[in-house]
């Protein structure tokens, strides 16, 4: 007669159950040990996605603002070309902005004093700049969100009204107030800036004045032998150039730190 050893069967069953429990425990530990890695990977992916979105937003904002600035410069250029109709004034559209060139007897000989007959012209130029939509872009409600986005990312819109003075190559007499054409051209451009600022009342931070003396001529007088032509060339070289520039620029570390 065949007898089952129930004790052995029970022990084997208990052993199998224990091994099964042991196997499950090891699997669970493995799952727990890799769970943090999956969570970390998800966080990194989300962060990368976030930064990519930020870069896309900034890039889009810069493109939109650049397009807006270009359109506003074009509008200002058109108003200037139609408003500044004078024989001795030219208006040109350049990459960063607009250049206004004034020739003629803007100043008295060897002096930085502006001829009073040009006061109204300089006032008109200042008004065209001050009243342009470009110079008032920060006060327009419709542009504030766009400007705020680039500002938060350390980028700002810079605008500059720069006056550059130029003389001819004739040496100043010993009795002249200024020792060289360099100082004379700098004083002339500074007087233009002061007069424009006084007339239109724009903040001084927008203005700058430079003097180049005879060192950046429009026409090289040394290559001209005819006296009449040489005098005409010198008259072209005696000029003042007024620039209205607008461009995007990254803030310095100090500007970002102090939220300037």
C-alpha positions as CSV (number, residue, x, y, z in Angstrom):
1,X,0.0,0.0,0.0
2,X,1.3,3.4,-1.1
3,X,1.6,6.1,1.6
4,X,2.2,9.8,1.0
5,X,4.7,11.5,3.2
6,X,2.7,14.6,3.9
7,X,5.4,16.2,6.0
8,X,7.8,16.2,3.0
9,X,5.2,17.6,0.7
10,X,4.3,20.4,3.1
11,X,8.0,21.3,3.6
12,X,8.6,21.3,-0.2
13,X,5.5,23.5,-0.7
14,X,6.7,25.9,2.0
15,X,10.2,26.0,0.3
16,X,8.6,26.8,-3.1
17,X,6.5,29.5,-1.6
18,X,9.5,31.0,0.2
19,X,11.5,31.0,-3.0
20,X,8.6,32.6,-4.8
21,X,8.4,35.3,-2.2
22,X,12.1,35.8,-2.3
23,X,12.0,36.2,-6.1
24,X,9.2,38.8,-5.9
25,X,11.1,40.7,-3.2
26,X,14.3,40.9,-5.5
27,X,12.2,42.1,-8.4
28,X,10.5,44.7,-6.3
29,X,13.9,45.9,-5.0
30,X,15.2,46.2,-8.6
31,X,12.1,48.2,-9.6
32,X,12.5,50.5,-6.7
33,X,16.2,51.0,-7.3
34,X,15.6,52.1,-10.9
35,X,12.4,54.2,-10.2
36,X,14.4,57.3,-9.2
37,X,16.3,57.2,-12.5
38,X,13.1,57.2,-14.5
39,X,11.8,60.1,-12.4
40,X,15.0,62.0,-12.9
41,X,14.9,61.5,-16.6
42,X,11.4,62.9,-16.7
43,X,12.4,66.0,-14.8
44,X,15.4,66.6,-17.1
45,X,13.2,66.2,-20.2
46,X,10.7,68.7,-18.8
47,X,13.5,71.2,-18.0
48,X,15.0,70.8,-21.4
49,X,11.6,71.3,-23.0
50,X,11.0,74.4,-20.8
51,X,14.3,76.0,-21.8
52,X,13.8,75.2,-25.5
53,X,10.4,76.9,-25.3
54,X,12.0,79.9,-23.6
55,X,14.6,80.2,-26.4
56,X,11.9,79.9,-29.0
57,X,9.9,82.6,-27.3
58,X,12.9,84.9,-27.0
59,X,13.9,84.3,-30.6
60,X,10.4,85.0,-31.8
61,X,10.2,88.2,-29.7
62,X,13.5,89.5,-31.1
63,X,12.4,88.8,-34.7
64,X,9.1,90.6,-34.1
65,X,10.8,93.6,-32.4
66,X,13.4,93.8,-35.1
67,X,10.8,93.9,-37.8
68,X,8.8,96.5,-35.8
69,X,11.9,98.7,-35.4
70,X,12.7,98.4,-39.1
71,X,9.2,99.4,-40.1
72,X,9.2,102.4,-37.7
73,X,12.6,103.5,-39.1
74,X,11.2,103.3,-42.6
75,X,8.2,105.5,-41.5
76,X,10.5,108.1,-39.9
77,X,12.8,108.1,-43.0
78,X,9.8,108.8,-45.3
79,X,8.7,111.7,-43.1
80,X,12.2,113.1,-43.1
81,X,12.7,112.9,-46.9
82,X,9.3,114.7,-47.4
83,X,9.9,117.2,-44.7
84,X,13.6,118.1,-45.0
85,X,13.6,119.4,-48.6
86,X,16.7,121.6,-48.7
87,X,19.6,121.9,-51.1
88,X,22.2,121.3,-48.5
89,X,20.5,118.5,-46.6
90,X,20.4,114.8,-47.6
91,X,18.7,112.0,-45.8
92,X,19.8,108.4,-46.2
93,X,18.5,105.1,-44.9
94,X,21.3,102.9,-43.4
95,X,21.5,99.5,-41.9
96,X,21.0,100.6,-38.2
97,X,19.0,103.7,-38.9
98,X,18.9,107.1,-40.6
99,X,21.7,109.5,-41.5
100,X,21.1,113.2,-42.1
101,X,23.9,115.2,-43.6
102,X,24.1,119.0,-43.5
103,X,26.6,120.9,-45.6
104,X,26.9,124.7,-46.3
105,X,27.6,127.6,-44.0
106,X,26.2,126.0,-40.9
107,X,28.9,127.6,-38.8
108,X,30.9,130.8,-38.9
109,X,34.4,130.5,-40.2
110,X,36.8,128.8,-37.7
111,X,34.1,128.9,-35.1
112,X,31.8,126.4,-33.5
113,X,29.0,128.9,-33.2
114,X,25.9,127.9,-35.2
115,X,24.6,130.4,-37.7
116,X,21.1,131.5,-36.5
117,X,19.6,130.9,-39.9
118,X,19.9,127.1,-39.2
119,X,18.1,127.2,-35.9
120,X,14.7,126.4,-37.5
121,X,16.1,123.6,-39.6
122,X,17.8,121.9,-36.6
123,X,14.6,122.4,-34.6
124,X,12.6,120.7,-37.4
125,X,15.1,117.7,-37.4
126,X,14.8,117.4,-33.7
127,X,11.0,117.5,-33.8
128,X,10.8,114.8,-36.5
129,X,13.0,112.6,-34.4
130,X,11.2,113.3,-31.1
131,X,7.7,112.8,-32.5
132,X,8.5,109.6,-34.4
133,X,6.8,106.4,-33.3
134,X,10.2,104.9,-32.9
135,X,11.3,107.3,-30.1
136,X,8.0,106.8,-28.4
137,X,7.9,103.0,-28.7
138,X,8.2,102.5,-24.9
139,X,5.1,104.5,-24.2
140,X,2.9,102.6,-26.6
141,X,0.8,100.1,-24.7
142,X,0.6,97.7,-27.7
143,X,4.4,97.2,-27.6
144,X,4.9,96.7,-23.8
145,X,4.5,92.9,-23.7
146,X,7.0,92.5,-26.5
147,X,9.5,94.8,-24.8
148,X,8.9,93.1,-21.5
149,X,9.7,89.6,-22.9
150,X,13.1,90.7,-24.3
151,X,13.9,92.7,-21.1
152,X,13.3,89.6,-19.0
153,X,15.9,87.8,-21.1
154,X,18.6,90.4,-20.7
155,X,18.0,92.1,-24.1
156,X,17.1,95.7,-24.6
157,X,16.3,98.1,-27.4
158,X,18.9,100.9,-27.7
159,X,18.3,104.2,-29.5
160,X,20.9,106.8,-30.2
161,X,21.0,110.3,-31.7
162,X,24.6,110.8,-32.6
163,X,26.1,113.9,-34.1
164,X,29.4,113.8,-36.0
165,X,31.3,116.9,-36.9
166,X,33.7,117.1,-39.9
167,X,36.0,119.9,-41.2
168,X,38.0,120.4,-44.3
169,X,41.8,120.1,-44.5
170,X,42.6,123.8,-44.2
171,X,44.7,124.6,-41.2
172,X,43.3,127.0,-38.6
173,X,45.0,130.4,-38.1
174,X,46.9,131.0,-34.9
175,X,44.2,133.4,-33.8
176,X,41.5,130.7,-33.9
177,X,39.8,129.6,-30.6
178,X,40.6,125.9,-31.2
179,X,44.1,124.5,-31.6
180,X,43.1,122.0,-34.4
181,X,40.2,120.9,-36.6
182,X,39.7,118.0,-34.3
183,X,38.7,120.2,-31.4
184,X,36.7,122.4,-33.7
185,X,34.7,119.6,-35.2
186,X,34.0,118.1,-31.7
187,X,32.8,121.5,-30.4
188,X,30.5,122.0,-33.5
189,X,28.8,118.6,-33.1
190,X,28.4,119.2,-29.3
191,X,26.7,122.6,-30.0
192,X,24.3,120.9,-32.5
193,X,23.4,118.3,-29.8
194,X,22.8,120.9,-27.2
195,X,20.6,123.0,-29.5
196,X,18.5,120.0,-30.6
197,X,18.1,118.8,-27.0
198,X,17.1,122.3,-25.9
199,X,14.4,122.6,-28.6
200,X,12.8,119.2,-28.3
201,X,13.5,118.3,-24.7
202,X,14.4,114.6,-25.2
203,X,16.5,112.9,-22.5
204,X,20.2,113.5,-22.7
205,X,20.9,109.8,-22.6
206,X,19.9,109.5,-26.2
207,X,22.5,112.0,-27.4
208,X,26.2,111.8,-28.2
209,X,28.7,114.1,-30.0
210,X,31.8,113.2,-31.9
211,X,34.4,115.1,-33.8
212,X,36.7,113.7,-36.6
213,X,38.3,116.9,-37.9
214,X,39.5,116.6,-41.5
215,X,40.3,112.8,-41.1
216,X,37.1,111.4,-42.7
217,X,36.6,113.4,-45.9
218,X,33.8,112.7,-48.4
219,X,36.2,113.7,-51.2
220,X,40.0,113.3,-51.2
221,X,41.1,116.9,-51.9
222,X,44.8,115.9,-52.4
223,X,43.8,114.2,-55.7
224,X,42.3,117.4,-57.1
225,X,44.5,119.9,-58.9
226,X,41.9,122.4,-60.1
227,X,41.4,125.2,-57.5
228,X,37.7,125.7,-58.1
229,X,37.0,121.9,-57.8
230,X,39.2,121.7,-54.7
231,X,37.2,124.5,-53.0
232,X,34.0,122.7,-53.9
233,X,35.3,119.5,-52.5
234,X,36.3,121.2,-49.3
235,X,32.8,122.6,-48.9
236,X,31.4,119.1,-49.2
237,X,33.9,117.8,-46.5
238,X,32.7,120.5,-44.1
239,X,29.6,118.9,-42.8
240,X,27.6,117.6,-39.9
241,X,26.1,114.1,-39.9
242,X,23.2,113.3,-37.5
243,X,22.4,109.7,-37.0
244,X,19.3,108.1,-35.6
245,X,20.2,104.5,-34.8
246,X,18.1,101.7,-33.2
247,X,19.3,98.2,-32.4
248,X,18.9,95.3,-30.0
249,X,21.7,94.8,-27.5
250,X,22.4,92.3,-24.7
251,X,22.5,93.9,-21.2
252,X,25.8,93.8,-19.3
253,X,26.1,91.6,-16.2
254,X,25.8,94.7,-14.0
255,X,22.6,95.8,-15.8
256,X,21.1,92.4,-15.3
257,X,22.2,92.2,-11.7
258,X,20.7,95.6,-10.7
259,X,17.8,95.3,-13.1
260,X,18.7,98.5,-15.0
